[in-house]
Amino acid sequence: MAVAPEGSGTATGGHGDLGPHTRAKLRATLTGSIFAMSVLAYLGDHETTLTKAVLTVVGTGLVIFFGEAYAGLFSMALASVRALPAAEVRHELSACSMAAAPGVLAGAFLLIADVLGTTVPTAIDVALWLGVLTLVAVSVIEARGSHRSPLFRVGSVAASVVLGVGIIVLKAQLH
C-alpha cells in the first residue's frame, strides 16, 4: 500500500483533487470490500452460524489489514537506506486500516441484522448489496478526483458495479 511520490503519474500520486494518502485509503477500502464480499458470498453458500459469519468476515478484514500493512512497510523499508520515520509508519498504517473497515462493518451489520430478527442468509444477502454500494461509492469518489475523461470515469464506476454484481451472481450460482 506504499503511497507513490507526488507527481509520479501513478494512480496514487499527483492526480486529481485527492491526495496520495486519500487515494491509498480508497484503494484499501476497495480491496477490503472485494475480499469482504467474497467471504460473504462463500458463507452465503454454506449453512453457517451468526458467530462463524461475523468472526470470518471480521477476521478476514483484519488479515487483509495486516497483509497490506506488512507489504507496504516491507517495500518502503527495502526502498530506503534509513530506518523508516515513525510518521511514515503511522501514515502507512492509517492508509492500510481502511482494508479492514469493510469486513469489520460487515460483521457489525450481521450482528445488527440478527438483533433485528433477520436470518443469517438474508443478512448476508443484504450485506453483499451494501458491498456493491460501497464499491460504487468509493469508485465515484475516486472518479470525481480524477483528471481522466468522463467516459473513463463512468467506465470505472460501471466496472465496480459489474464486479460487485458479479460476486453476487457467483454466490447465487453456487447456492
N, CA and C atoms as an extended XYZ file, in Angstrom:
525
Properties=species:S:1:pos:R:3:atomname:S:1:resname:S:1:resid:I:1 pbc="F F F"
N         0.825       -1.174        0.000 N   MET     1
C         0.000        0.000        0.000 CA  MET     1
C         0.876        1.246        0.000 C   MET     1
N         2.165        1.111       -0.269 N   ALA     2
C         3.040        2.270       -0.257 CA  ALA     2
C         2.511        3.343       -1.194 C   ALA     2
N         2.521        4.558       -0.726 N   VAL     3
C         1.991        5.685       -1.477 CA  VAL     3
C         3.085        6.208       -2.401 C   VAL     3
N         2.743        6.386       -3.679 N   ALA     4
C         3.705        6.879       -4.659 CA  ALA     4
C         4.030        8.342       -4.384 C   ALA     4
N         5.225        8.761       -4.734 N   PRO     5
C         5.600       10.152       -4.517 CA  PRO     5
C         4.759       11.098       -5.363 C   PRO     5
N         4.663       12.332       -4.897 N   GLU     6
C         3.918       13.366       -5.628 CA  GLU     6
C         4.471       13.484       -7.041 C   GLU     6
N         3.558       13.648       -7.996 N   GLY     7
C         3.968       13.869       -9.367 CA  GLY     7
C         4.483       12.638      -10.072 C   GLY     7
N         4.297       11.461       -9.501 N   SER     8
C         4.833       10.252      -10.108 CA  SER     8
C         3.998        9.787      -11.285 C   SER     8
N         2.776       10.314      -11.425 N   GLY     9
C         1.925        9.921      -12.528 CA  GLY     9
C         1.209        8.607      -12.295 C   GLY     9
N         1.326        8.020      -11.114 N   THR    10
C         0.618        6.775      -10.823 CA  THR    10
C        -0.731        7.085      -10.228 C   THR    10
N        -1.539        6.050      -10.064 N   ALA    11
C        -2.900        6.240       -9.562 CA  ALA    11
C        -2.928        6.801       -8.146 C   ALA    11
N        -1.847        6.655       -7.414 N   THR    12
C        -1.848        7.155       -6.049 CA  THR    12
C        -1.050        8.430       -5.888 C   THR    12
N        -0.530        8.976       -6.953 N   GLY    13
C         0.281       10.159       -6.762 CA  GLY    13
C         0.013       11.257       -7.757 C   GLY    13
N        -0.259       12.444       -7.251 N   GLY    14
C        -0.251       13.624       -8.049 CA  GLY    14
C        -1.416       13.866       -8.989 C   GLY    14
N        -2.445       13.083       -8.999 N   HIS    15
C        -3.564       13.293       -9.918 CA  HIS    15
C        -4.820       13.677       -9.164 C   HIS    15
N        -5.621       14.491       -9.807 N   GLY    16
C        -6.944       14.821       -9.282 CA  GLY    16
C        -6.884       15.691       -8.052 C   GLY    16
N        -8.048       15.840       -7.459 N   ASP    17
C        -8.188       16.664       -6.278 CA  ASP    17
C        -7.881       15.898       -5.002 C   ASP    17
N        -7.715       14.590       -5.110 N   LEU    18
C        -7.446       13.757       -3.937 CA  LEU    18
C        -5.945       13.581       -3.777 C   LEU    18
N        -5.492       13.649       -2.534 N   GLY    19
C        -4.075       13.451       -2.277 CA  GLY    19
C        -3.705       11.980       -2.296 C   GLY    19
N        -2.412       11.688       -2.307 N   PRO    20
C        -1.961       10.301       -2.357 CA  PRO    20
C        -2.441        9.476       -1.154 C   PRO    20
N        -2.503       10.102        0.006 N   HIS    21
C        -2.940        9.370        1.195 CA  HIS    21
C        -4.421        9.003        1.083 C   HIS    21
N        -5.227        9.927        0.601 N   THR    22
C        -6.654        9.649        0.411 CA  THR    22
C        -6.844        8.557       -0.637 C   THR    22
N        -6.099        8.633       -1.725 N   ARG    23
C        -6.192        7.595       -2.758 CA  ARG    23
C        -5.784        6.234       -2.196 C   ARG    23
N        -4.759        6.221       -1.363 N   ALA    24
C        -4.325        4.953       -0.751 CA  ALA    24
C        -5.430        4.383        0.138 C   ALA    24
N        -6.102        5.252        0.881 N   LYS    25
C        -7.209        4.789        1.734 CA  LYS    25
C        -8.369        4.265        0.887 C   LYS    25
N        -8.676        4.950       -0.197 N   LEU    26
C        -9.747        4.486       -1.083 CA  LEU    26
C        -9.392        3.148       -1.715 C   LEU    26
N        -8.144        2.998       -2.113 N   ARG    27
C        -7.694        1.727       -2.697 CA  ARG    27
C        -7.828        0.601       -1.674 C   ARG    27
N        -7.420        0.854       -0.457 N   ALA    28
C        -7.531       -0.154        0.595 CA  ALA    28
C        -8.991       -0.494        0.865 C   ALA    28
N        -9.862        0.508        0.813 N   THR    29
C       -11.291        0.265        1.019 CA  THR    29
C       -11.849       -0.614       -0.100 C   THR    29
N       -11.453       -0.346       -1.334 N   LEU    30
C       -11.890       -1.195       -2.447 CA  LEU    30
C       -11.409       -2.629       -2.256 C   LEU    30
N       -10.154       -2.794       -1.913 N   THR    31
C        -9.602       -4.131       -1.698 CA  THR    31
C       -10.342       -4.843       -0.577 C   THR    31
N       -10.517       -4.167        0.541 N   GLY    32
C       -11.220       -4.762        1.678 CA  GLY    32
C       -12.659       -5.117        1.340 C   GLY    32
N       -13.316       -4.260        0.549 N   SER    33
C       -14.709       -4.524        0.161 CA  SER    33
C       -14.814       -5.765       -0.713 C   SER    33
N       -13.906       -5.898       -1.660 N   ILE    34
C       -13.929       -7.064       -2.542 CA  ILE    34
C       -13.697       -8.341       -1.743 C   ILE    34
N       -12.749       -8.319       -0.831 N   PHE    35
C       -12.492       -9.505       -0.008 CA  PHE    35
C       -13.668       -9.808        0.919 C   PHE    35
N       -14.225       -8.776        1.540 N   ALA    36
C       -15.370       -8.991        2.436 CA  ALA    36
C       -16.541       -9.584        1.664 C   ALA    36
N       -16.789       -9.059        0.475 N   MET    37
C       -17.881       -9.588       -0.334 CA  MET    37
C       -17.618      -11.035       -0.752 C   MET    37
N       -16.385      -11.341       -1.062 N   SER    38
C       -16.035      -12.715       -1.438 CA  SER    38
C       -16.267      -13.677       -0.278 C   SER    38
N       -15.887      -13.258        0.913 N   VAL    39
C       -16.098      -14.086        2.105 CA  VAL    39
C       -17.598      -14.245        2.367 C   VAL    39
N       -18.346      -13.166        2.253 N   LEU    40
C       -19.791      -13.248        2.458 CA  LEU    40
C       -20.438      -14.160        1.416 C   LEU    40
N       -19.974      -14.089        0.170 N   ALA    41
C       -20.521      -14.962       -0.877 CA  ALA    41
C       -20.243      -16.424       -0.541 C   ALA    41
N       -19.050      -16.696       -0.056 N   TYR    42
C       -18.709      -18.067        0.344 CA  TYR    42
C       -19.584      -18.519        1.508 C   TYR    42
N       -19.703      -17.668        2.518 N   LEU    43
C       -20.508      -18.028        3.688 CA  LEU    43
C       -21.977      -18.201        3.321 C   LEU    43
N       -22.457      -17.411        2.381 N   GLY    44
C       -23.848      -17.498        1.970 CA  GLY    44
C       -24.179      -18.787        1.257 C   GLY    44
N       -23.156      -19.509        0.821 N   ASP    45
C       -23.361      -20.783        0.138 CA  ASP    45
C       -23.324      -21.955        1.105 C   ASP    45
N       -23.103      -21.697        2.361 N   HIS    46
C       -22.977      -22.754        3.365 CA  HIS    46
C       -23.893      -22.463        4.561 C   HIS    46
N       -24.294      -23.516        5.213 N   GLU    47
C       -25.009      -23.331        6.477 CA  GLU    47
C       -23.990      -22.786        7.466 C   GLU    47
N       -24.279      -21.648        8.017 N   THR    48
C       -23.327      -21.030        8.941 CA  THR    48
C       -24.086      -20.368       10.085 C   THR    48
N       -23.409      -20.257       11.172 N   THR    49
C       -23.993      -19.570       12.318 CA  THR    49
C       -23.614      -18.092       12.250 C   THR    49
N       -24.334      -17.298       13.010 N   LEU    50
C       -24.035      -15.872       13.082 CA  LEU    50
C       -22.607      -15.656       13.583 C   LEU    50
N       -22.236      -16.374       14.625 N   THR    51
C       -20.901      -16.219       15.206 CA  THR    51
C       -19.822      -16.535       14.179 C   THR    51
N       -19.982      -17.639       13.470 N   LYS    52
C       -18.985      -18.015       12.468 CA  LYS    52
C       -18.919      -16.974       11.357 C   LYS    52
N       -20.064      -16.487       10.908 N   ALA    53
C       -20.084      -15.493        9.835 CA  ALA    53
C       -19.391      -14.208       10.273 C   ALA    53
N       -19.716      -13.728       11.467 N   VAL    54
C       -19.122      -12.481       11.961 CA  VAL    54
C       -17.616      -12.646       12.153 C   VAL    54
N       -17.201      -13.718       12.810 N   LEU    55
C       -15.767      -13.931       13.040 CA  LEU    55
C       -15.004      -14.093       11.725 C   LEU    55
N       -15.607      -14.762       10.763 N   THR    56
C       -14.925      -14.983        9.487 CA  THR    56
C       -14.757      -13.685        8.710 C   THR    56
N       -15.816      -12.890        8.605 N   VAL    57
C       -15.718      -11.669        7.804 CA  VAL    57
C       -14.860      -10.607        8.516 C   VAL    57
N       -14.985      -10.487        9.823 N   VAL    58
C       -14.143       -9.533       10.563 CA  VAL    58
C       -12.689      -10.012       10.557 C   VAL    58
N       -12.488      -11.298       10.789 N   GLY    59
C       -11.132      -11.849       10.771 CA  GLY    59
C       -10.455      -11.656        9.432 C   GLY    59
N       -11.198      -11.846        8.355 N   THR    60
C       -10.634      -11.626        7.023 CA  THR    60
C       -10.244      -10.169        6.845 C   THR    60
N       -11.078       -9.253        7.313 N   GLY    61
C       -10.739       -7.832        7.234 CA  GLY    61
C        -9.443       -7.518        7.965 C   GLY    61
N        -9.274       -8.102        9.137 N   LEU    62
C        -8.050       -7.863        9.908 CA  LEU    62
C        -6.830       -8.471        9.220 C   LEU    62
N        -6.991       -9.657        8.644 N   VAL    63
C        -5.881      -10.291        7.924 CA  VAL    63
C        -5.472       -9.437        6.726 C   VAL    63
N        -6.450       -8.893        6.019 N   ILE    64
C        -6.151       -8.028        4.876 CA  ILE    64
C        -5.397       -6.787        5.342 C   ILE    64
N        -5.827       -6.197        6.453 N   PHE    65
C        -5.113       -5.042        7.003 CA  PHE    65
C        -3.660       -5.401        7.299 C   PHE    65
N        -3.448       -6.507        8.008 N   PHE    66
C        -2.077       -6.879        8.356 CA  PHE    66
C        -1.256       -7.188        7.105 C   PHE    66
N        -1.869       -7.814        6.131 N   GLY    67
C        -1.162       -8.102        4.883 CA  GLY    67
C        -0.789       -6.833        4.136 C   GLY    67
N        -1.723       -5.901        4.028 N   GLU    68
C        -1.448       -4.622        3.364 CA  GLU    68
C        -0.368       -3.842        4.119 C   GLU    68
N        -0.483       -3.812        5.444 N   ALA    69
C         0.497       -3.071        6.250 CA  ALA    69
C         1.882       -3.694        6.116 C   ALA    69
N         1.943       -5.019        6.207 N   TYR    70
C         3.244       -5.697        6.080 CA  TYR    70
C         3.850       -5.417        4.706 C   TYR    70
N         3.061       -5.592        3.650 N   ALA    71
C         3.583       -5.391        2.298 CA  ALA    71
C         4.038       -3.950        2.094 C   ALA    71
N         3.236       -2.998        2.560 N   GLY    72
C         3.599       -1.597        2.393 CA  GLY    72
C         4.848       -1.222        3.165 C   GLY    72
N         4.888       -1.613        4.432 N   LEU    73
C         6.059       -1.272        5.257 CA  LEU    73
C         7.299       -2.007        4.785 C   LEU    73
N         7.142       -3.252        4.374 N   PHE    74
C         8.274       -4.037        3.890 CA  PHE    74
C         8.856       -3.402        2.631 C   PHE    74
N         7.988       -3.022        1.685 N   SER    75
C         8.502       -2.425        0.448 CA  SER    75
C         9.119       -1.052        0.719 C   SER    75
N         8.530       -0.297        1.650 N   MET    76
C         9.109        1.006        1.998 CA  MET    76
C        10.478        0.818        2.643 C   MET    76
N        10.601       -0.174        3.518 N   ALA    77
C        11.870       -0.417        4.195 CA  ALA    77
C        12.948       -0.850        3.203 C   ALA    77
N        12.567       -1.673        2.228 N   LEU    78
C        13.540       -2.124        1.234 CA  LEU    78
C        13.973       -0.993        0.300 C   LEU    78
N        13.088       -0.034        0.072 N   ALA    79
C        13.391        1.073       -0.837 CA  ALA    79
C        14.183        2.178       -0.159 C   ALA    79
N        14.360        2.089        1.147 N   SER    80
C        15.027        3.150        1.895 CA  SER    80
C        16.339        2.634        2.487 C   SER    80
N        17.325        3.508        2.554 N   VAL    81
C        18.600        3.144        3.172 CA  VAL    81
C        18.614        3.498        4.653 C   VAL    81
N        17.575        4.158        5.104 N   ARG    82
C        17.496        4.576        6.514 CA  ARG    82
C        16.292        3.905        7.180 C   ARG    82
N        16.264        3.984        8.486 N   ALA    83
C        15.102        3.471        9.217 CA  ALA    83
C        13.897        4.347        8.876 C   ALA    83
N        12.739        3.708        8.822 N   LEU    84
C        11.525        4.465        8.499 CA  LEU    84
C        11.138        5.347        9.678 C   LEU    84
N        10.877        6.629        9.419 N   PRO    85
C        10.422        7.514       10.490 CA  PRO    85
C         9.047        7.062       10.994 C   PRO    85
N         8.799        7.297       12.263 N   ALA    86
C         7.529        6.898       12.870 CA  ALA    86
C         6.342        7.510       12.129 C   ALA    86
N         6.497        8.732       11.638 N   ALA    87
C         5.399        9.383       10.913 CA  ALA    87
C         5.048        8.609        9.642 C   ALA    87
N         6.044        8.090        8.934 N   GLU    88
C         5.783        7.308        7.723 CA  GLU    88
C         5.098        5.986        8.059 C   GLU    88
N         5.508        5.376        9.159 N   VAL    89
C         4.879        4.126        9.596 CA  VAL    89
C         3.414        4.385        9.951 C   VAL    89
N         3.159        5.443       10.711 N   ARG    90
C         1.767        5.798       11.060 CA  ARG    90
C         0.947        6.106        9.814 C   ARG    90
N         1.538        6.816        8.885 N   HIS    91
C         0.870        7.166        7.630 CA  HIS    91
C         0.471        5.891        6.881 C   HIS    91
N         1.375        4.957        6.780 N   GLU    92
C         1.099        3.695        6.074 CA  GLU    92
C         0.033        2.879        6.801 C   GLU    92
N         0.138        2.777        8.113 N   LEU    93
C        -0.856        2.017        8.878 CA  LEU    93
C        -2.234        2.662        8.780 C   LEU    93
N        -2.265        3.982        8.731 N   SER    94
C        -3.537        4.693        8.590 CA  SER    94
C        -4.191        4.355        7.253 C   SER    94
N        -3.430        4.383        6.187 N   ALA    95
C        -3.982        4.059        4.865 CA  ALA    95
C        -4.435        2.606        4.815 C   ALA    95
N        -3.630        1.713        5.356 N   CYS    96
C        -3.943        0.281        5.313 CA  CYS    96
C        -5.137       -0.084        6.194 C   CYS    96
N        -5.404        0.707        7.204 N   SER    97
C        -6.503        0.387        8.120 CA  SER    97
C        -7.832        0.305        7.398 C   SER    97
N        -7.964        1.024        6.306 N   MET    98
C        -9.215        1.008        5.551 CA  MET    98
C        -9.472       -0.342        4.885 C   MET    98
N        -8.454       -1.181        4.762 N   ALA    99
C        -8.655       -2.517        4.201 CA  ALA    99
C        -9.472       -3.384        5.160 C   ALA    99
N        -9.367       -3.108        6.448 N   ALA   100
C       -10.122       -3.883        7.444 CA  ALA   100
C       -11.545       -3.369        7.616 C   ALA   100
N       -11.768       -2.098        7.323 N   ALA   101
C       -13.064       -1.464        7.601 CA  ALA   101
C       -14.259       -2.196        6.984 C   ALA   101
N       -14.231       -2.581        5.708 N   PRO   102
C       -15.411       -3.257        5.147 CA  PRO   102
C       -15.761       -4.565        5.854 C   PRO   102
N       -14.757       -5.351        6.218 N   GLY   103
C       -15.023       -6.604        6.933 CA  GLY   103
C       -15.571       -6.369        8.326 C   GLY   103
N       -15.010       -5.385        9.013 N   VAL   104
C       -15.484       -5.052       10.357 CA  VAL   104
C       -16.913       -4.514       10.288 C   VAL   104
N       -17.172       -3.639        9.322 N   LEU   105
C       -18.521       -3.093        9.171 CA  LEU   105
C       -19.523       -4.175        8.758 C   LEU   105
N       -19.101       -5.096        7.904 N   ALA   106
C       -19.991       -6.206        7.516 CA  ALA   106
C       -20.321       -7.067        8.736 C   ALA   106
N       -19.329       -7.324        9.576 N   GLY   107
C       -19.581       -8.086       10.797 CA  GLY   107
C       -20.549       -7.364       11.717 C   GLY   107
N       -20.362       -6.054       11.864 N   ALA   108
C       -21.279       -5.266       12.693 CA  ALA   108
C       -22.688       -5.285       12.103 C   ALA   108
N       -22.783       -5.193       10.779 N   PHE   109
C       -24.093       -5.251       10.141 CA  PHE   109
C       -24.772       -6.591       10.414 C   PHE   109
N       -24.028       -7.690       10.324 N   LEU   110
C       -24.610       -9.006       10.594 CA  LEU   110
C       -25.143       -9.088       12.024 C   LEU   110
N       -24.417       -8.513       12.965 N   LEU   111
C       -24.878       -8.502       14.360 CA  LEU   111
C       -26.154       -7.669       14.522 C   LEU   111
N       -26.174       -6.509       13.899 N   ILE   112
C       -27.363       -5.649       13.979 CA  ILE   112
C       -28.556       -6.333       13.318 C   ILE   112
N       -28.334       -6.947       12.177 N   ALA   113
C       -29.416       -7.648       11.479 CA  ALA   113
C       -29.971       -8.781       12.337 C   ALA   113
N       -29.088       -9.455       13.072 N   ASP   114
C       -29.546      -10.532       13.953 CA  ASP   114
C       -30.413       -9.981       15.078 C   ASP   114
N       -29.992       -8.860       15.656 N   VAL   115
C       -30.772       -8.230       16.718 CA  VAL   115
C       -32.156       -7.830       16.198 C   VAL   115
N       -32.216       -7.431       14.927 N   LEU   116
C       -33.484       -7.035       14.321 CA  LEU   116
C       -34.317       -8.235       13.859 C   LEU   116
N       -33.799       -9.456       14.064 N   GLY   117
C       -34.546      -10.657       13.738 CA  GLY   117
C       -34.358      -11.184       12.325 C   GLY   117
N       -33.380      -10.683       11.615 N   THR   118
C       -33.109      -11.147       10.254 CA  THR   118
C       -32.310      -12.446       10.313 C   THR   118
N       -32.623      -13.376        9.420 N   THR   119
C       -31.867      -14.633        9.378 CA  THR   119
C       -30.466      -14.356        8.839 C   THR   119
N       -29.539      -15.238        9.156 N   VAL   120
C       -28.154      -15.061        8.707 CA  VAL   120
C       -28.074      -15.044        7.172 C   VAL   120
N       -28.721      -15.978        6.453 N   PRO   121
C       -28.623      -15.917        4.981 CA  PRO   121
C       -29.169      -14.610        4.394 C   PRO   121
N       -30.261      -14.116        4.936 N   THR   122
C       -30.820      -12.857        4.442 CA  THR   122
C       -29.881      -11.700        4.766 C   THR   122
N       -29.320      -11.695        5.956 N   ALA   123
C       -28.382      -10.638        6.345 CA  ALA   123
C       -27.155      -10.654        5.438 C   ALA   123
N       -26.686      -11.846        5.084 N   ILE   124
C       -25.536      -11.951        4.187 CA  ILE   124
C       -25.891      -11.383        2.815 C   ILE   124
N       -27.084      -11.697        2.314 N   ASP   125
C       -27.504      -11.155        1.020 CA  ASP   125
C       -27.559       -9.630        1.054 C   ASP   125
N       -28.125       -9.066        2.113 N   VAL   126
C       -28.202       -7.608        2.232 CA  VAL   126
C       -26.793       -7.020        2.347 C   VAL   126
N       -25.931       -7.670        3.129 N   ALA   127
C       -24.556       -7.186        3.284 CA  ALA   127
C       -23.823       -7.190        1.942 C   ALA   127
N       -24.109       -8.178        1.107 N   LEU   128
C       -23.488       -8.207       -0.223 CA  LEU   128
C       -23.920       -7.004       -1.061 C   LEU   128
N       -25.192       -6.666       -1.016 N   TRP   129
C       -25.667       -5.496       -1.765 CA  TRP   129
C       -25.103       -4.206       -1.174 C   TRP   129
N       -24.921       -4.159        0.134 N   LEU   130
C       -24.263       -2.996        0.741 CA  LEU   130
C       -22.809       -2.914        0.267 C   LEU   130
N       -22.205       -4.063        0.041 N   GLY   131
C       -20.852       -4.096       -0.517 CA  GLY   131
C       -20.805       -3.499       -1.915 C   GLY   131
N       -21.811       -3.814       -2.724 N   VAL   132
C       -21.886       -3.215       -4.067 CA  VAL   132
C       -21.993       -1.696       -3.947 C   VAL   132
N       -22.835       -1.233       -3.036 N   LEU   133
C       -22.963        0.214       -2.834 CA  LEU   133
C       -21.641        0.836       -2.385 C   LEU   133
N       -20.899        0.125       -1.557 N   THR   134
C       -19.592        0.614       -1.114 CA  THR   134
C       -18.636        0.724       -2.292 C   THR   134
N       -18.600       -0.316       -3.131 N   LEU   135
C       -17.729       -0.270       -4.310 CA  LEU   135
C       -18.086        0.917       -5.205 C   LEU   135
N       -19.372        1.123       -5.407 N   VAL   136
C       -19.821        2.229       -6.251 CA  VAL   136
C       -19.449        3.570       -5.615 C   VAL   136
N       -19.718        3.729       -4.332 N   ALA   137
C       -19.424        4.998       -3.655 CA  ALA   137
C       -17.936        5.327       -3.713 C   ALA   137
N       -17.091        4.354       -3.412 N   VAL   138
C       -15.650        4.604       -3.448 CA  VAL   138
C       -15.195        4.901       -4.873 C   VAL   138
N       -15.756        4.194       -5.840 N   SER   139
C       -15.398        4.436       -7.242 CA  SER   139
C       -15.822        5.826       -7.694 C   SER   139
N       -16.988        6.270       -7.260 N   VAL   140
C       -17.448        7.614       -7.605 CA  VAL   140
C       -16.524        8.662       -6.987 C   VAL   140
N       -16.136        8.469       -5.737 N   ILE   141
C       -15.230        9.418       -5.079 CA  ILE   141
C       -13.908        9.483       -5.834 C   ILE   141
N       -13.377        8.326       -6.188 N   GLU   142
C       -12.114        8.319       -6.928 CA  GLU   142
C       -12.274        8.933       -8.307 C   GLU   142
N       -13.365        8.616       -8.976 N   ALA   143
C       -13.587        9.149      -10.324 CA  ALA   143
C       -13.703       10.673      -10.299 C   ALA   143
N       -14.400       11.200       -9.283 N   ARG   144
C       -14.565       12.659       -9.183 CA  ARG   144
C       -13.226       13.348       -8.967 C   ARG   144
N       -12.289       12.677       -8.326 N   GLY   145
C       -10.974       13.258       -8.064 CA  GLY   145
C        -9.963       12.959       -9.150 C   GLY   145
N       -10.438       12.471      -10.279 N   SER   146
C        -9.552       12.077      -11.370 CA  SER   146
C        -9.534       13.130      -12.470 C   SER   146
N        -8.445       13.169      -13.193 N   HIS   147
C        -8.346       14.044      -14.358 CA  HIS   147
C        -8.552       13.258      -15.650 C   HIS   147
N        -9.060       12.043      -15.535 N   ARG   148
C        -9.329       11.218      -16.710 CA  ARG   148
C       -10.591       11.731      -17.395 C   ARG   148
N       -10.837       11.218      -18.595 N   SER   149
C       -12.011       11.653      -19.359 CA  SER   149
C       -13.288       11.207      -18.648 C   SER   149
N       -14.387       11.912      -18.876 N   PRO   150
C       -15.666       11.495      -18.273 CA  PRO   150
C       -16.040       10.057      -18.636 C   PRO   150
N       -15.764        9.658      -19.868 N   LEU   151
C       -16.075        8.290      -20.290 CA  LEU   151
C       -15.280        7.275      -19.467 C   LEU   151
N       -14.014        7.557      -19.235 N   PHE   152
C       -13.188        6.661      -18.427 CA  PHE   152
C       -13.709        6.591      -16.992 C   PHE   152
N       -14.086        7.743      -16.447 N   ARG   153
C       -14.592        7.780      -15.068 CA  ARG   153
C       -15.892        6.998      -14.937 C   ARG   153
N       -16.808        7.177      -15.883 N   VAL   154
C       -18.067        6.421      -15.860 CA  VAL   154
C       -17.766        4.929      -16.017 C   VAL   154
N       -16.833        4.610      -16.900 N   GLY   155
C       -16.447        3.208      -17.097 CA  GLY   155
C       -15.871        2.582      -15.839 C   GLY   155
N       -15.113        3.366      -15.084 N   SER   156
C       -14.534        2.861      -13.829 CA  SER   156
C       -15.627        2.529      -12.817 C   SER   156
N       -16.611        3.404      -12.716 N   VAL   157
C       -17.717        3.164      -11.797 CA  VAL   157
C       -18.522        1.955      -12.278 C   VAL   157
N       -18.769        1.878      -13.576 N   ALA   158
C       -19.506        0.737      -14.131 CA  ALA   158
C       -18.767       -0.570      -13.876 C   ALA   158
N       -17.443       -0.551      -13.971 N   ALA   159
C       -16.656       -1.757      -13.696 CA  ALA   159
C       -16.843       -2.209      -12.247 C   ALA   159
N       -16.933       -1.259      -11.325 N   SER   160
C       -17.167       -1.617       -9.923 CA  SER   160
C       -18.544       -2.242       -9.736 C   SER   160
N       -19.539       -1.713      -10.443 N   VAL   161
C       -20.885       -2.290      -10.372 CA  VAL   161
C       -20.853       -3.718      -10.909 C   VAL   161
N       -20.218       -3.911      -12.048 N   VAL   162
C       -20.136       -5.245      -12.654 CA  VAL   162
C       -19.408       -6.213      -11.725 C   VAL   162
N       -18.318       -5.765      -11.115 N   LEU   163
C       -17.577       -6.615      -10.191 CA  LEU   163
C       -18.446       -7.007       -8.997 C   LEU   163
N       -19.093       -6.038       -8.372 N   GLY   164
C       -19.932       -6.319       -7.201 CA  GLY   164
C       -21.104       -7.229       -7.534 C   GLY   164
N       -21.805       -6.925       -8.613 N   VAL   165
C       -22.941       -7.757       -9.013 CA  VAL   165
C       -22.442       -9.136       -9.438 C   VAL   165
N       -21.272       -9.184      -10.055 N   GLY   166
C       -20.685      -10.476      -10.436 CA  GLY   166
C       -20.448      -11.378       -9.234 C   GLY   166
N       -19.986      -10.803       -8.130 N   ILE   167
C       -19.784      -11.589       -6.906 CA  ILE   167
C       -21.121      -12.130       -6.411 C   ILE   167
N       -22.153      -11.308       -6.466 N   ILE   168
C       -23.474      -11.743       -6.017 CA  ILE   168
C       -24.029      -12.823       -6.944 C   ILE   168
N       -23.860      -12.663       -8.239 N   VAL   169
C       -24.314      -13.673       -9.198 CA  VAL   169
C       -23.559      -14.983       -8.979 C   VAL   169
N       -22.278      -14.901       -8.754 N   LEU   170
C       -21.491      -16.108       -8.485 CA  LEU   170
C       -22.009      -16.814       -7.238 C   LEU   170
N       -22.302      -16.057       -6.190 N   LYS   171
C       -22.853      -16.644       -4.971 CA  LYS   171
C       -24.179      -17.340       -5.275 C   LYS   171
N       -25.026      -16.683       -6.060 N   ALA   172
C       -26.330      -17.267       -6.398 CA  ALA   172
C       -26.149      -18.553       -7.208 C   ALA   172
N       -25.167      -18.576       -8.077 N   GLN   173
C       -24.916      -19.771       -8.893 CA  GLN   173
C       -24.388      -20.937       -8.043 C   GLN   173
N       -23.626      -20.606       -7.020 N   LEU   174
C       -23.077      -21.640       -6.136 CA  LEU   174
C       -24.138      -22.192       -5.201 C   LEU   174
N       -25.115      -21.387       -4.863 N   HIS   175
C       -26.129      -21.794       -3.886 CA  HIS   175
C       -27.201      -22.502       -4.575 C   HIS   175
